[in-house]
Amino acid sequence: MNILFTCSARKWGGNEAWVLNAAHVLAQKHHIVIAYRKEVIGERFNCSKYQMPFCNEADLYTLVKLVTIIKKHRIDIVVPTKRKDYFLAGIACKLTEAKNVLILGIVRDLKNTAINNLVYNNLADGIMVNAQMIKNVLLQSTYIKSETIAVIPNGLSINPDSVYPSIQKKFDYTITSLGELSERKGFDFLMKGFALFIQQYNITNAGLTIIGAGGQFEVLKELASSLNIEHFVTFTGFIKNPYPYLAASDVFALTSKNEGVPYATLEAALLDNAIISTKAGGVEEVLRDNQECLYVDYGDKQRLADHLFLLYNNAGLRKKLAINAKAVAQEKFSLEKMETDMLNFFKTIKH
């Protein structure tokens, strides 16, 4: 099968990690092509690749290039990864014989508007999501059909035995979080809960590491100062390979308002972190409370502080949660399973 992935992202994130893993596993038996916008994305791929502007939904140059690529490589399936890509890929597929299969990795409530009907129904032959909750919310829209949506768990490519905690730990107990520094990711909530943990329990040997870049960087640094925790918080900025940090971490905290099943959480689980998470998106479908994860409602600073202290004070529980979460990640999120599920879905869409 010939498959074209499109990615108009400006920076690397979980969505882009999904594309890389999917392209890698499919390339072993199929012809893979990537169309991308920024070199920070394209440089990671070893398949046939094309850089193009992806300026907007009306970018005729990019549309013509996509049509040319589809015809040149006899593409069967186009997999767009961003809203802008959805439209351009959909039009390109209508002009050729390729099928347009969107990926959507976050819970998105689609209003019953003409533009959403066009993008997610008329121009889309199928939609892949990584959590049942995403599918359930999509089906609330009158124009979405259940048979056009496939729930396909993310595939992980990390070999935990090859990752070493090469980062020197500044604190005995390290909490790590990773993602774009945006309002949706809830880093402000994490920092407020961490500050309460430090101050309420008189903690001096715990640190918080936040990995990522984004528009809230300065806001979050100012927040650390106002909370008097700047000594305990490390902002690393964007790191191409965050795995040594995760391997050196004790606890991974996901404090987002909305997610699907985030790559970072699964990767942290593979690298022996105990997980604390908000009830965001599809995480609850994967990790059970008090078995593989401790859950907290978004905004509940006291509960977050208590969870952080519980894991700080109970190494046995921390180890149990980490072992259980790692087992789930290894069992349910293999690249081989993702490959099989994707190909089966592609075959139903193609025919």
Secondary structure, 3 states (H helix, E strand, C coil): CEEEEEECCCCCCHHHHHHHHHHHHHCCCCEEEEEECCHHHHCCCCCEEEECCCCCCCCHHHHHHHHHHHHHCCCCEEEECCHHHHHHHHHHHHCCCCEEEEEECCCCCCCCCHHHHHHHHHCCCEEEECCHHHHHHHCCCCCCCHHHEEECCCCECCCHHHCCCCCCCCCCEEEEEECCCCHHHCHHHHHHHHHHHHHHCCCCCEEEEEECCCCCHHHHHHHHHHCCCCCCEEEEECCCCCHHHHHCCCEEEECCCCCCCCHHHHHHHHCCCEEEEECCCCHHHHCCECCCEEEECCCCHHHHHHHHHHHHHCHHHHHHHHHHHHHHHHHHCEHHHHHHHHHHHHHHHHC
